Amino acid sequence: MDIRNINFVIGLGKSGLWAAKFLNSKNKKVIVLEKNSNKELTVLKKKLEKLGIEVHLNESFDFKAFSNWIEKIENVIISPGISLEHKTIIELKKRGIKVIGEATIGWDNLKKVNWVGITGTNGKTTVTHLLSHILSSNNFNAPAAGNIGKPICEYAYYQNNNLKLDWLIAELSSYQIEIAKNIKPKIGIWTTFTPDHLERHKTIENYFNIKNNLLKQSNYRIYNYDDLFLRESSKILAHGIWVTSHLKNKENAQCDYWIDNDGFIIEKEVKLFNLGIFKLRGQHNIQNLLLATAAARKIGLSGEQIQNSLRSYEQLPHRIETIFRNKNFEIINDSKATNFDSTVASINSVDNSTILISGGRIKEGDYKSWVKIIVKKIDTVFLYGEGSEELNKYLLEGGFKKKIFIFNLLQEVVKEVFIYAKKENIKIILFSPSCSSFDQFKNYEERGNLFKSLVSEY
């Protein structure tokens, strides 16, 4: 008789909460370890304990926490943010204990559902949201899940209660794929690839291989030809469909989807619909639309059905989000731009005289392309936060000759930027941080919401 019957869930974030609830619904013994303790968590602890889930608050992810149960542990379910090189994980694995992710459990219990797995350095959230909207608008039950929307285990939980899913549109980060190598989607989409999360994955080769694993295990694959790294890696990637937001030419002849001179999306010489219906700005968002369109076509939708769904599509917040506009002036919140490449795409989407606000905790990446586009298109730069001095150094060394202002806090920036913009007759303020938010904020949403709140005061 197998005595390993205890499942430890690490953390009471959304994914941990639903992993615990799902496993409990399958009559598993569940123990949750949560490192924090506050009023909200205490209330949640009481609710879970009424379901029969044991919860320990103020409990660090330390091997000693498992010592009383070592011989009885079936799985330890970790959050994506915990590195596989964590000393506790190494100790658990030495003792033959399985360490898995919430997405692993979700896949194991939803593998009979059709999955679209979407990954990439940038663009994956928009493609996930957009494809879910297109399918849902055409009477498919196709929710967004994973790194966006609800945790996968939440859908597994409700599947037990006769929830009927046609497709699951799963945004999967490298952290999730790394711990859930068993996921094999019907359709895999790779949006972009640039150096990111190298503090976790160590090398760009390792980061690439993690993402590539998802595509290799997909039945049908869709790639973005406009992404330089993916294009140059095409010979080592598994066979798939390629899209480009440019005209068809000799260089991109392998592409199955492209844009013609009249702004129509073309699928293998056949016109599908005109881009005029699409509300999102920027070349990168045309790429996102093409990726979602290719997937929707594979699922069976017509060009007309896709086009009609776009009429009701609303942009996600914090992604080149216009929060104020009149005929002379526009303010854009792009707090989701957590790396240099995201901000490059954002700057490419705007014209006219523009102030750029950037700052936060710098991540590894190609800052030279970031400097180059700023030199070409930006009038003035406002920097703030932990990385401001380093960003200033990059700009000066890269030949930026215009004004740079440096502040400690985002609040200070907003106060001064309006005075400057009015005085200099600036047309656009673009808040695109180019960095992670973790120097001053919990996440990019909190950062973006503060910016929106500050702007609303002026």
C-alpha positions, 0 to 999 in steps of 0.5 A, a space after each residue: 500500500 502506497 503511504 505517500 498521500 500528503 500533497 504540500 502546496 507552497 504559497 496561497 497565491 491564486 495558483 496555490 489556492 486553486 491547486 489546494 482546492 482542486 486536490 482536496 476535491 479529489 480527496 487528497 490530503 493537502 497541507 499549505 505552507 504560506 510564508 506570510 501572515 495577515 488579516 486576509 490570509 487568516 480569513 482564507 486559512 479559516 475558509 480552507 480549514 473548513 474544507 479540510 485543508 490544513 494551512 500553516 501561515 508564517 511558514 517559510 519554504 524550508 526543508 525542516 517544515 517537511 521533516 514530520 511527513 517525509 515518508 508520507 509526501 506524494 507531491 510538493 506543489 510550488 509556485 512558479 516564482 520558486 527556482 528549481 535550484 532552491 535548496 529545499 527543492 534539491 533536498 526534497 528531490 534527493 529523497 525521491 519526492 516529486 516537486 511539480 507546479 500547479 500547471 502540471 496538475 491542471 494538465 494532468 486533469 484537463 488533457 482531454 480538453 483542447 489546449 492552445 499553449 502560448 509562450 514568448 518573452 513579449 506578446 503572450 498575454 495579448 495573444 492569449 486574451 485576443 484568441 480567447 476573445 475571438 473564440 468566445 465571440 464565436 460561441 466557443 467556451 475558450 477561457 484564458 488561463 495560466 499566467 493570465 486570467 484564472 489558474 488552470 486548476 480552477 478550471 480543473 476544479 469546476 470541470 469536476 462540477 460539469 463545466 464544459 470547455 471547448 478550448 483552454 487558451 493557456 498563457 505559459 511563462 518559462 517558469 511554468 513550462 520549466 516545472 510542467 514539462 508534461 504539457 502537450 498542447 494541441 496548438 503551440 504559439 511562440 510570440 517573441 524571444 529575447 534575453 529575459 529572466 536570465 537571473 533565473 535561467 542563467 543562460 539564453 540557451 537554457 531559456 530558449 530550450 525551456 520555451 522550445 520544449 512547449 512548441 516541440 510537444 505541440 501538435 501544431 505550431 505557430 511562430 512569429 517570423 518578425 522576431 529576429 531570434 526565432 527567424 534565425 532559429 527556424 532551422 532548428 525549430 519543429 515544423 510549423 506555420 509562420 506569420 509576418 506583419 510585412 509584405 511577402 518577399 523572397 526573405 519571408 517566403 516561408 510565411 503562411 500569413 502576411 499583410 498586403 499593400 491594402 492592409 489585408 491579412 493574407 493566408 496563402 494568397 487568400 484575403 481574410 480581412 482588413 486590419 482597419 477593424 483592429 484597434 490596437 496600435 503598433 507593429 507588434 500588435 499586428 504580429 499578435 493579431 496574425 498569431 491569434 488569427 492563424 490559431 483561430 483559422 486552425 480551429 475552424 473560424 472563417 476570416 469573417 468570423 474573426 473580423 466580426 469578433 474584433 469589433 468588440 475587442 477591448 485592449 488589456 490595461 497597462 499595455 500601450 493604454 491611452 488613459 487621456 487624449 484630446 486633439 493636442 495631447 495624449 498620455 499612455 500607460 504601458 506599465 507592462 513594459 518590463 524589459 527593453 524590447 517591450 519599450 522599443 515596441 511601444 516607442 515604435 507605435 507612437 509619433 509626434 513629440 514624445 516624453 518617455 518615462 522609464 525606471 525600475 529594476 533593470 533586467 538583463 537584455 539588449 539596452 542598445 536597441 532601446 537607446 537607439 530608438 530613444 535617440 531617434 524618436 524621443 524628445 525628453 526622458 524622465 527616469 526614476 527608481 533603482 535603475 535610473 542612474 544606470 539607464 541615464 548612463 546607457 543613454 549618455 553613452 549611446 549618444 542621447 543629446 536631449 534632456 534627461 531628468 532623474 527622480 527617486 519616485 514615480 510620484 515626483 516624475 508625474 508632478 514635474 512631467 506635466 509642467 514640462 510637457 505643457 511648457 515645451 508643447 509635448 504631444 505625448 507622454 509615454 510611461 513605458 518603464 523598460 524595467 521590472 516593478 520590484 524596486 518599488 511595487 508588488 507588480 506592474 499592475 500596481 505600478 500602472 494603477 498608481 500612474 493612472 491615479 496620479 495622472 487623474 489628479 492633474 
